Amino acid sequence: MKKVAIAGLLTLMIAAPHANAADRRIELPLQDLLSSQEAKAAGIDGSVRFYLAGQKTPAVASRMGEGVSNKRTNGVGKSDEEACRWVMLSVLKAFQDSAKAKGANAVVDMVSYFKKNEFRSATNYECHAGNIMSGIAMKGTYAKVGN
């Protein structure tokens, strides 16, 4: 009986990482999120602007290095879109805080970077949603841009 219980426990431990896997790839528009009340409530204050790779940007006066933000959120009880919007706000807040610390007013050339695989879009960010966790990784370049 103990052997059966141990075998069952081992099976659950092996299967558990697969239950957490982010197995649904979703694309959502960045601009919709940036202009939302959710963004304001999350502290995205407009002092740092965000531009996806391929998106038209103001003239870049200087570049201040690259950054990566990789965040996860609990997806339980949330729709995929709700979880993805929430986790992207965490990514943007981390970029905003780092940009301010560097004296930058923008993050440009942003690309999704989930598991180090780039996804480029001038309008959308990529999110990976699972039954338990949802995650986003983005990389971008801190910059000073004109108006």
N, C-alpha and C positions, 0 to 999 in steps of 0.2 A: 504494500500500500504506500509506503514511504517513497519507493522508487517511482511510482506513478505520479505522486504529488510533486516530486522533484522534477520529473520529466515535464510535467505540465507547467511548472514555474519557469523552467528554462525556455520552453516554447514561448511563453508570454514575454519573457525578457528579450528574446530574439526578435519577436514580431513587433514589440513596442516602438522601436525607432521608425518602422514603416508607417505606423499609425500617426506619427507626428509629421511625416513628410509633407512638404508643401507641394501638392500634386496638381494644382490647378493654376495655370498661368493666366493672368488677367492684365489687360491694358486699360488704364484710366487716364482721362485728360488732366494734365497738370493745372492748366489755367482755371478750370472749374474749382479745383481744390483751393488754389491760391486766393480766389475771390470769394470764398465761402465764409460764413460766420464761424464755422469750425476752426478755420485757420486763425482768425482773430482770437478766438477763445484759447487756442493752443499757444498764443504768444508770437505768431508770425506777424511782425509789426510793420513790414514794408521797408524797413531800413536796409535790408539786403534783398536784392532782386535775384530771381532764379531763371536761368535760361537753359533749356534742353539743347543738346547738340543738334545743329541744323536750324535752330530757331534764330530769327533775326535779332541781333543785339545792338545796343548802342556801341559807339566806338570804345574799344578796350584801351585804356591808357596804360595799364600795367597788369601783369599777371603775378600772382603771389604764391604759386605752388598748388599742387593738387591735394585733394582730400577725398576720403572715402567714408561713407556712413552706412553701417549695416545694422538694421534694427529688426526686431521681431515683436509680435504682439499675440496675445491670447485670442484665438478665433472662436472660442466656444461661445455659443449664444449670439454670434454676430453673423450677418451676411458677409459673403466674401468682399463685396464692395465696401461695406462699413469697416471691416477689419483692415482692408488695404488703405483706405483713406486715413484711418487712425495711425497706422504705422508710417505712412508717408509723411504725416505731420511731424512725427518724431524725427524722421530723417531730415526734414527741412529745418526743424528747430536746432538740431545738432549742427547743420551747415551754417545756419544763421549765427549761432554763438561763436563758432570757429572763425567765420568771416569777420565778425566784429572784433574779435581778439587780434586778428591780423591786420586790421585797418581796411578791409575790403568792403565794398558796397554791393558786390554781386558774386554769384557762383555761376560760371558759364560752362558751356560744353558738357552739360550733365548727361550722363548715360547710365542706364540701369546696368548693374554689375553683379547680378545674382550668380553665386558660385563661380565668380570670375569670368562669366560669359557676358559680353557686352550686347546690349540691345539699344539701338539708337532710334529715336523718333523726335521730330520737331514739336510734337504735340502731346505725346503720351508717355507715362512711366509704366514700368512693368512691376507687377506684384505676383508673388507665389503664395497661394492660399491653400491651407490644409484643413483638416477637420479640427485640429487642436491649435496649430500655430500658423500665422501668416508672416511673411517676411519680405523685406525690400533691402537691396543693397544698391547704392548709387555712388558714382564718383563724378567729380567735377573740379573745375579750376577756380580758385579764389581770384577775384579781379577787382580793379577799380574801373568803373565805366562812367561815361558821361551821361548827361540827361538825355 
